[in-house]
């Protein structure tokens, strides 16, 4: 059986694919579920080759440059590509809505509001 890179995206719409079934060719066992491919499956063949050379040279950038015949800036660019693929940016957490009451209390503490003004604004902030 030929070894092939796992498909990660739907060839029709481009959405991420989920692994749904595994099958043992020897005994016929089938396992069903929903799994995501590993991060290394997202690498292109060129990125995989680069990473293999990088690991074989134990991260010695001069040696990687020699083996691939590329300049240091090109090497850094390739390494940055691999890092981006393996460690996608996580979405920034949604910032909570600022509490208007805290702002009113802060202005009161700074002396920018009188106690009566702060009470009136706090009453309106509840609505």
Chimera marker file (.cmm) of the C-alpha trace (Angstrom):
<marker_set name="trace">
<marker id="1" x="0.000" y="0.000" z="0.000" r="1" g="1" b="0" radius="0.5"/>
<marker id="2" x="1.431" y="3.393" z="-0.982" r="1" g="1" b="0" radius="0.5"/>
<marker id="3" x="2.002" y="6.023" z="1.669" r="1" g="1" b="0" radius="0.5"/>
<marker id="4" x="0.359" y="9.340" z="0.886" r="1" g="1" b="0" radius="0.5"/>
<marker id="5" x="0.006" y="12.615" z="2.695" r="1" g="1" b="0" radius="0.5"/>
<marker id="6" x="-3.284" y="12.920" z="4.502" r="1" g="1" b="0" radius="0.5"/>
<marker id="7" x="-5.841" y="15.266" z="2.943" r="1" g="1" b="0" radius="0.5"/>
<marker id="8" x="-6.607" y="18.108" z="5.292" r="1" g="1" b="0" radius="0.5"/>
<marker id="9" x="-9.072" y="20.174" z="3.282" r="1" g="1" b="0" radius="0.5"/>
<marker id="10" x="-12.197" y="19.233" z="1.386" r="1" g="1" b="0" radius="0.5"/>
<marker id="11" x="-11.330" y="19.196" z="-2.328" r="1" g="1" b="0" radius="0.5"/>
<marker id="12" x="-14.775" y="20.655" z="-3.084" r="1" g="1" b="0" radius="0.5"/>
<marker id="13" x="-15.180" y="23.540" z="-0.638" r="1" g="1" b="0" radius="0.5"/>
<marker id="14" x="-11.800" y="23.844" z="1.144" r="1" g="1" b="0" radius="0.5"/>
<marker id="15" x="-13.184" y="23.289" z="4.647" r="1" g="1" b="0" radius="0.5"/>
<marker id="16" x="-11.061" y="21.309" z="7.124" r="1" g="1" b="0" radius="0.5"/>
<marker id="17" x="-11.564" y="17.543" z="6.974" r="1" g="1" b="0" radius="0.5"/>
<marker id="18" x="-11.989" y="15.333" z="10.036" r="1" g="1" b="0" radius="0.5"/>
<marker id="19" x="-10.638" y="11.800" z="10.239" r="1" g="1" b="0" radius="0.5"/>
<marker id="20" x="-13.694" y="9.638" z="10.826" r="1" g="1" b="0" radius="0.5"/>
<marker id="21" x="-12.589" y="6.011" z="10.512" r="1" g="1" b="0" radius="0.5"/>
<marker id="22" x="-9.496" y="3.850" z="10.872" r="1" g="1" b="0" radius="0.5"/>
<marker id="23" x="-9.229" y="0.311" z="9.528" r="1" g="1" b="0" radius="0.5"/>
<marker id="24" x="-6.682" y="-2.434" z="10.246" r="1" g="1" b="0" radius="0.5"/>
<marker id="25" x="-5.785" y="-4.210" z="6.991" r="1" g="1" b="0" radius="0.5"/>
<marker id="26" x="-4.504" y="-7.234" z="8.952" r="1" g="1" b="0" radius="0.5"/>
<marker id="27" x="-7.455" y="-8.127" z="11.204" r="1" g="1" b="0" radius="0.5"/>
<marker id="28" x="-10.251" y="-5.934" z="9.869" r="1" g="1" b="0" radius="0.5"/>
<marker id="29" x="-10.777" y="-3.924" z="13.063" r="1" g="1" b="0" radius="0.5"/>
<marker id="30" x="-12.540" y="-0.648" z="12.402" r="1" g="1" b="0" radius="0.5"/>
<marker id="31" x="-12.484" y="2.370" z="14.696" r="1" g="1" b="0" radius="0.5"/>
<marker id="32" x="-14.877" y="5.244" z="14.171" r="1" g="1" b="0" radius="0.5"/>
<marker id="33" x="-14.713" y="8.689" z="15.712" r="1" g="1" b="0" radius="0.5"/>
<marker id="34" x="-13.674" y="12.236" z="14.922" r="1" g="1" b="0" radius="0.5"/>
<marker id="35" x="-10.002" y="13.262" z="14.987" r="1" g="1" b="0" radius="0.5"/>
<marker id="36" x="-8.030" y="16.175" z="13.637" r="1" g="1" b="0" radius="0.5"/>
<marker id="37" x="-4.801" y="15.517" z="11.715" r="1" g="1" b="0" radius="0.5"/>
<marker id="38" x="-1.564" y="16.367" z="13.517" r="1" g="1" b="0" radius="0.5"/>
<marker id="39" x="0.049" y="19.768" z="12.892" r="1" g="1" b="0" radius="0.5"/>
<marker id="40" x="2.824" y="18.161" z="10.811" r="1" g="1" b="0" radius="0.5"/>
<marker id="41" x="0.226" y="17.022" z="8.257" r="1" g="1" b="0" radius="0.5"/>
<marker id="42" x="-0.262" y="20.687" z="7.332" r="1" g="1" b="0" radius="0.5"/>
<marker id="43" x="3.338" y="21.006" z="6.099" r="1" g="1" b="0" radius="0.5"/>
<marker id="44" x="4.012" y="20.996" z="2.364" r="1" g="1" b="0" radius="0.5"/>
<marker id="45" x="6.490" y="18.396" z="1.052" r="1" g="1" b="0" radius="0.5"/>
<marker id="46" x="9.107" y="21.174" z="0.742" r="1" g="1" b="0" radius="0.5"/>
<marker id="47" x="8.531" y="22.277" z="4.348" r="1" g="1" b="0" radius="0.5"/>
<marker id="48" x="8.726" y="18.659" z="5.532" r="1" g="1" b="0" radius="0.5"/>
<marker id="49" x="12.047" y="18.186" z="3.723" r="1" g="1" b="0" radius="0.5"/>
<marker id="50" x="13.360" y="21.431" z="5.244" r="1" g="1" b="0" radius="0.5"/>
<marker id="51" x="12.311" y="20.295" z="8.726" r="1" g="1" b="0" radius="0.5"/>
<marker id="52" x="13.960" y="16.875" z="8.251" r="1" g="1" b="0" radius="0.5"/>
<marker id="53" x="17.254" y="18.532" z="7.250" r="1" g="1" b="0" radius="0.5"/>
<marker id="54" x="16.938" y="20.974" z="10.147" r="1" g="1" b="0" radius="0.5"/>
<marker id="55" x="16.489" y="18.104" z="12.622" r="1" g="1" b="0" radius="0.5"/>
<marker id="56" x="19.249" y="15.955" z="11.067" r="1" g="1" b="0" radius="0.5"/>
<marker id="57" x="21.684" y="18.865" z="11.412" r="1" g="1" b="0" radius="0.5"/>
<marker id="58" x="20.452" y="19.429" z="14.973" r="1" g="1" b="0" radius="0.5"/>
<marker id="59" x="19.432" y="22.969" z="14.110" r="1" g="1" b="0" radius="0.5"/>
<marker id="60" x="22.867" y="23.993" z="12.845" r="1" g="1" b="0" radius="0.5"/>
<marker id="61" x="21.798" y="26.773" z="10.493" r="1" g="1" b="0" radius="0.5"/>
<marker id="62" x="25.153" y="26.920" z="8.696" r="1" g="1" b="0" radius="0.5"/>
<marker id="63" x="24.862" y="23.220" z="7.870" r="1" g="1" b="0" radius="0.5"/>
<marker id="64" x="21.251" y="23.639" z="6.697" r="1" g="1" b="0" radius="0.5"/>
<marker id="65" x="22.397" y="26.512" z="4.433" r="1" g="1" b="0" radius="0.5"/>
<marker id="66" x="25.072" y="24.259" z="2.909" r="1" g="1" b="0" radius="0.5"/>
<marker id="67" x="22.792" y="21.268" z="2.368" r="1" g="1" b="0" radius="0.5"/>
<marker id="68" x="20.034" y="23.313" z="0.762" r="1" g="1" b="0" radius="0.5"/>
<marker id="69" x="22.306" y="25.788" z="-0.996" r="1" g="1" b="0" radius="0.5"/>
<marker id="70" x="20.365" y="28.793" z="0.294" r="1" g="1" b="0" radius="0.5"/>
<marker id="71" x="21.265" y="32.041" z="2.025" r="1" g="1" b="0" radius="0.5"/>
<marker id="72" x="20.695" y="32.745" z="5.702" r="1" g="1" b="0" radius="0.5"/>
<marker id="73" x="17.744" y="35.129" z="5.061" r="1" g="1" b="0" radius="0.5"/>
<marker id="74" x="16.072" y="32.492" z="2.857" r="1" g="1" b="0" radius="0.5"/>
<marker id="75" x="16.675" y="29.862" z="5.519" r="1" g="1" b="0" radius="0.5"/>
<marker id="76" x="15.108" y="32.114" z="8.188" r="1" g="1" b="0" radius="0.5"/>
<marker id="77" x="12.112" y="32.680" z="5.928" r="1" g="1" b="0" radius="0.5"/>
<marker id="78" x="11.627" y="28.936" z="5.473" r="1" g="1" b="0" radius="0.5"/>
<marker id="79" x="11.955" y="28.358" z="9.209" r="1" g="1" b="0" radius="0.5"/>
<marker id="80" x="9.413" y="31.116" z="9.894" r="1" g="1" b="0" radius="0.5"/>
<marker id="81" x="6.997" y="29.446" z="7.424" r="1" g="1" b="0" radius="0.5"/>
<marker id="82" x="7.288" y="26.126" z="9.262" r="1" g="1" b="0" radius="0.5"/>
<marker id="83" x="6.775" y="27.831" z="12.613" r="1" g="1" b="0" radius="0.5"/>
<marker id="84" x="3.635" y="29.602" z="11.295" r="1" g="1" b="0" radius="0.5"/>
<marker id="85" x="2.185" y="26.319" z="10.035" r="1" g="1" b="0" radius="0.5"/>
<marker id="86" x="2.967" y="24.367" z="13.211" r="1" g="1" b="0" radius="0.5"/>
<marker id="87" x="1.889" y="27.087" z="15.636" r="1" g="1" b="0" radius="0.5"/>
<marker id="88" x="-1.080" y="28.925" z="14.138" r="1" g="1" b="0" radius="0.5"/>
<marker id="89" x="-2.010" y="32.128" z="15.900" r="1" g="1" b="0" radius="0.5"/>
<marker id="90" x="-4.781" y="31.668" z="18.394" r="1" g="1" b="0" radius="0.5"/>
<marker id="91" x="-7.637" y="34.111" z="18.158" r="1" g="1" b="0" radius="0.5"/>
<marker id="92" x="-7.345" y="36.931" z="20.639" r="1" g="1" b="0" radius="0.5"/>
<marker id="93" x="-9.710" y="36.481" z="23.544" r="1" g="1" b="0" radius="0.5"/>
<marker id="94" x="-12.705" y="38.746" z="23.350" r="1" g="1" b="0" radius="0.5"/>
<marker id="95" x="-12.243" y="41.673" z="25.652" r="1" g="1" b="0" radius="0.5"/>
<marker id="96" x="-15.020" y="41.937" z="28.194" r="1" g="1" b="0" radius="0.5"/>
<marker id="97" x="-17.402" y="44.843" z="27.946" r="1" g="1" b="0" radius="0.5"/>
<marker id="98" x="-16.078" y="47.679" z="30.067" r="1" g="1" b="0" radius="0.5"/>
<marker id="99" x="-18.137" y="48.202" z="33.189" r="1" g="1" b="0" radius="0.5"/>
<marker id="100" x="-19.396" y="51.804" z="33.072" r="1" g="1" b="0" radius="0.5"/>
<marker id="101" x="-19.806" y="51.752" z="36.872" r="1" g="1" b="0" radius="0.5"/>
<marker id="102" x="-16.053" y="51.269" z="37.327" r="1" g="1" b="0" radius="0.5"/>
<marker id="103" x="-15.365" y="54.309" z="35.150" r="1" g="1" b="0" radius="0.5"/>
<marker id="104" x="-17.801" y="56.384" z="37.237" r="1" g="1" b="0" radius="0.5"/>
<marker id="105" x="-16.165" y="55.215" z="40.479" r="1" g="1" b="0" radius="0.5"/>
<marker id="106" x="-12.709" y="55.970" z="39.068" r="1" g="1" b="0" radius="0.5"/>
<marker id="107" x="-13.788" y="59.525" z="38.167" r="1" g="1" b="0" radius="0.5"/>
<marker id="108" x="-15.228" y="59.890" z="41.676" r="1" g="1" b="0" radius="0.5"/>
<marker id="109" x="-11.940" y="58.706" z="43.221" r="1" g="1" b="0" radius="0.5"/>
<marker id="110" x="-10.006" y="61.185" z="41.042" r="1" g="1" b="0" radius="0.5"/>
<marker id="111" x="-12.225" y="64.015" z="42.260" r="1" g="1" b="0" radius="0.5"/>
<marker id="112" x="-13.695" y="64.614" z="38.817" r="1" g="1" b="0" radius="0.5"/>
<marker id="113" x="-17.229" y="63.903" z="40.089" r="1" g="1" b="0" radius="0.5"/>
<marker id="114" x="-19.042" y="64.811" z="43.276" r="1" g="1" b="0" radius="0.5"/>
<marker id="115" x="-20.685" y="62.050" z="45.310" r="1" g="1" b="0" radius="0.5"/>
<marker id="116" x="-24.132" y="63.237" z="44.176" r="1" g="1" b="0" radius="0.5"/>
<marker id="117" x="-23.083" y="63.226" z="40.500" r="1" g="1" b="0" radius="0.5"/>
<marker id="118" x="-21.582" y="59.730" z="40.892" r="1" g="1" b="0" radius="0.5"/>
<marker id="119" x="-24.780" y="58.421" z="42.520" r="1" g="1" b="0" radius="0.5"/>
<marker id="120" x="-26.911" y="59.870" z="39.731" r="1" g="1" b="0" radius="0.5"/>
<marker id="121" x="-24.685" y="58.362" z="37.039" r="1" g="1" b="0" radius="0.5"/>
<marker id="122" x="-24.559" y="54.997" z="38.815" r="1" g="1" b="0" radius="0.5"/>
<marker id="123" x="-28.357" y="54.986" z="38.888" r="1" g="1" b="0" radius="0.5"/>
<marker id="124" x="-28.454" y="55.589" z="35.128" r="1" g="1" b="0" radius="0.5"/>
<marker id="125" x="-25.768" y="52.956" z="34.468" r="1" g="1" b="0" radius="0.5"/>
<marker id="126" x="-28.027" y="50.258" z="35.939" r="1" g="1" b="0" radius="0.5"/>
<marker id="127" x="-30.685" y="50.832" z="33.285" r="1" g="1" b="0" radius="0.5"/>
<link id1="1" id2="2" r="1" g="1" b="0" radius="0.2"/>
<link id1="2" id2="3" r="1" g="1" b="0" radius="0.2"/>
<link id1="3" id2="4" r="1" g="1" b="0" radius="0.2"/>
<link id1="4" id2="5" r="1" g="1" b="0" radius="0.2"/>
<link id1="5" id2="6" r="1" g="1" b="0" radius="0.2"/>
<link id1="6" id2="7" r="1" g="1" b="0" radius="0.2"/>
<link id1="7" id2="8" r="1" g="1" b="0" radius="0.2"/>
<link id1="8" id2="9" r="1" g="1" b="0" radius="0.2"/>
<link id1="9" id2="10" r="1" g="1" b="0" radius="0.2"/>
<link id1="10" id2="11" r="1" g="1" b="0" radius="0.2"/>
<link id1="11" id2="12" r="1" g="1" b="0" radius="0.2"/>
<link id1="12" id2="13" r="1" g="1" b="0" radius="0.2"/>
<link id1="13" id2="14" r="1" g="1" b="0" radius="0.2"/>
<link id1="14" id2="15" r="1" g="1" b="0" radius="0.2"/>
<link id1="15" id2="16" r="1" g="1" b="0" radius="0.2"/>
<link id1="16" id2="17" r="1" g="1" b="0" radius="0.2"/>
<link id1="17" id2="18" r="1" g="1" b="0" radius="0.2"/>
<link id1="18" id2="19" r="1" g="1" b="0" radius="0.2"/>
<link id1="19" id2="20" r="1" g="1" b="0" radius="0.2"/>
<link id1="20" id2="21" r="1" g="1" b="0" radius="0.2"/>
<link id1="21" id2="22" r="1" g="1" b="0" radius="0.2"/>
<link id1="22" id2="23" r="1" g="1" b="0" radius="0.2"/>
<link id1="23" id2="24" r="1" g="1" b="0" radius="0.2"/>
<link id1="24" id2="25" r="1" g="1" b="0" radius="0.2"/>
<link id1="25" id2="26" r="1" g="1" b="0" radius="0.2"/>
<link id1="26" id2="27" r="1" g="1" b="0" radius="0.2"/>
<link id1="27" id2="28" r="1" g="1" b="0" radius="0.2"/>
<link id1="28" id2="29" r="1" g="1" b="0" radius="0.2"/>
<link id1="29" id2="30" r="1" g="1" b="0" radius="0.2"/>
<link id1="30" id2="31" r="1" g="1" b="0" radius="0.2"/>
<link id1="31" id2="32" r="1" g="1" b="0" radius="0.2"/>
<link id1="32" id2="33" r="1" g="1" b="0" radius="0.2"/>
<link id1="33" id2="34" r="1" g="1" b="0" radius="0.2"/>
<link id1="34" id2="35" r="1" g="1" b="0" radius="0.2"/>
<link id1="35" id2="36" r="1" g="1" b="0" radius="0.2"/>
<link id1="36" id2="37" r="1" g="1" b="0" radius="0.2"/>
<link id1="37" id2="38" r="1" g="1" b="0" radius="0.2"/>
<link id1="38" id2="39" r="1" g="1" b="0" radius="0.2"/>
<link id1="39" id2="40" r="1" g="1" b="0" radius="0.2"/>
<link id1="40" id2="41" r="1" g="1" b="0" radius="0.2"/>
<link id1="41" id2="42" r="1" g="1" b="0" radius="0.2"/>
<link id1="42" id2="43" r="1" g="1" b="0" radius="0.2"/>
<link id1="43" id2="44" r="1" g="1" b="0" radius="0.2"/>
<link id1="44" id2="45" r="1" g="1" b="0" radius="0.2"/>
<link id1="45" id2="46" r="1" g="1" b="0" radius="0.2"/>
<link id1="46" id2="47" r="1" g="1" b="0" radius="0.2"/>
<link id1="47" id2="48" r="1" g="1" b="0" radius="0.2"/>
<link id1="48" id2="49" r="1" g="1" b="0" radius="0.2"/>
<link id1="49" id2="50" r="1" g="1" b="0" radius="0.2"/>
<link id1="50" id2="51" r="1" g="1" b="0" radius="0.2"/>
<link id1="51" id2="52" r="1" g="1" b="0" radius="0.2"/>
<link id1="52" id2="53" r="1" g="1" b="0" radius="0.2"/>
<link id1="53" id2="54" r="1" g="1" b="0" radius="0.2"/>
<link id1="54" id2="55" r="1" g="1" b="0" radius="0.2"/>
<link id1="55" id2="56" r="1" g="1" b="0" radius="0.2"/>
<link id1="56" id2="57" r="1" g="1" b="0" radius="0.2"/>
<link id1="57" id2="58" r="1" g="1" b="0" radius="0.2"/>
<link id1="58" id2="59" r="1" g="1" b="0" radius="0.2"/>
<link id1="59" id2="60" r="1" g="1" b="0" radius="0.2"/>
<link id1="60" id2="61" r="1" g="1" b="0" radius="0.2"/>
<link id1="61" id2="62" r="1" g="1" b="0" radius="0.2"/>
<link id1="62" id2="63" r="1" g="1" b="0" radius="0.2"/>
<link id1="63" id2="64" r="1" g="1" b="0" radius="0.2"/>
<link id1="64" id2="65" r="1" g="1" b="0" radius="0.2"/>
<link id1="65" id2="66" r="1" g="1" b="0" radius="0.2"/>
<link id1="66" id2="67" r="1" g="1" b="0" radius="0.2"/>
<link id1="67" id2="68" r="1" g="1" b="0" radius="0.2"/>
<link id1="68" id2="69" r="1" g="1" b="0" radius="0.2"/>
<link id1="69" id2="70" r="1" g="1" b="0" radius="0.2"/>
<link id1="70" id2="71" r="1" g="1" b="0" radius="0.2"/>
<link id1="71" id2="72" r="1" g="1" b="0" radius="0.2"/>
<link id1="72" id2="73" r="1" g="1" b="0" radius="0.2"/>
<link id1="73" id2="74" r="1" g="1" b="0" radius="0.2"/>
<link id1="74" id2="75" r="1" g="1" b="0" radius="0.2"/>
<link id1="75" id2="76" r="1" g="1" b="0" radius="0.2"/>
<link id1="76" id2="77" r="1" g="1" b="0" radius="0.2"/>
<link id1="77" id2="78" r="1" g="1" b="0" radius="0.2"/>
<link id1="78" id2="79" r="1" g="1" b="0" radius="0.2"/>
<link id1="79" id2="80" r="1" g="1" b="0" radius="0.2"/>
<link id1="80" id2="81" r="1" g="1" b="0" radius="0.2"/>
<link id1="81" id2="82" r="1" g="1" b="0" radius="0.2"/>
<link id1="82" id2="83" r="1" g="1" b="0" radius="0.2"/>
<link id1="83" id2="84" r="1" g="1" b="0" radius="0.2"/>
<link id1="84" id2="85" r="1" g="1" b="0" radius="0.2"/>
<link id1="85" id2="86" r="1" g="1" b="0" radius="0.2"/>
<link id1="86" id2="87" r="1" g="1" b="0" radius="0.2"/>
<link id1="87" id2="88" r="1" g="1" b="0" radius="0.2"/>
<link id1="88" id2="89" r="1" g="1" b="0" radius="0.2"/>
<link id1="89" id2="90" r="1" g="1" b="0" radius="0.2"/>
<link id1="90" id2="91" r="1" g="1" b="0" radius="0.2"/>
<link id1="91" id2="92" r="1" g="1" b="0" radius="0.2"/>
<link id1="92" id2="93" r="1" g="1" b="0" radius="0.2"/>
<link id1="93" id2="94" r="1" g="1" b="0" radius="0.2"/>
<link id1="94" id2="95" r="1" g="1" b="0" radius="0.2"/>
<link id1="95" id2="96" r="1" g="1" b="0" radius="0.2"/>
<link id1="96" id2="97" r="1" g="1" b="0" radius="0.2"/>
<link id1="97" id2="98" r="1" g="1" b="0" radius="0.2"/>
<link id1="98" id2="99" r="1" g="1" b="0" radius="0.2"/>
<link id1="99" id2="100" r="1" g="1" b="0" radius="0.2"/>
<link id1="100" id2="101" r="1" g="1" b="0" radius="0.2"/>
<link id1="101" id2="102" r="1" g="1" b="0" radius="0.2"/>
<link id1="102" id2="103" r="1" g="1" b="0" radius="0.2"/>
<link id1="103" id2="104" r="1" g="1" b="0" radius="0.2"/>
<link id1="104" id2="105" r="1" g="1" b="0" radius="0.2"/>
<link id1="105" id2="106" r="1" g="1" b="0" radius="0.2"/>
<link id1="106" id2="107" r="1" g="1" b="0" radius="0.2"/>
<link id1="107" id2="108" r="1" g="1" b="0" radius="0.2"/>
<link id1="108" id2="109" r="1" g="1" b="0" radius="0.2"/>
<link id1="109" id2="110" r="1" g="1" b="0" radius="0.2"/>
<link id1="110" id2="111" r="1" g="1" b="0" radius="0.2"/>
<link id1="111" id2="112" r="1" g="1" b="0" radius="0.2"/>
<link id1="112" id2="113" r="1" g="1" b="0" radius="0.2"/>
<link id1="113" id2="114" r="1" g="1" b="0" radius="0.2"/>
<link id1="114" id2="115" r="1" g="1" b="0" radius="0.2"/>
<link id1="115" id2="116" r="1" g="1" b="0" radius="0.2"/>
<link id1="116" id2="117" r="1" g="1" b="0" radius="0.2"/>
<link id1="117" id2="118" r="1" g="1" b="0" radius="0.2"/>
<link id1="118" id2="119" r="1" g="1" b="0" radius="0.2"/>
<link id1="119" id2="120" r="1" g="1" b="0" radius="0.2"/>
<link id1="120" id2="121" r="1" g="1" b="0" radius="0.2"/>
<link id1="121" id2="122" r="1" g="1" b="0" radius="0.2"/>
<link id1="122" id2="123" r="1" g="1" b="0" radius="0.2"/>
<link id1="123" id2="124" r="1" g="1" b="0" radius="0.2"/>
<link id1="124" id2="125" r="1" g="1" b="0" radius="0.2"/>
<link id1="125" id2="126" r="1" g="1" b="0" radius="0.2"/>
<link id1="126" id2="127" r="1" g="1" b="0" radius="0.2"/>
</marker_set>
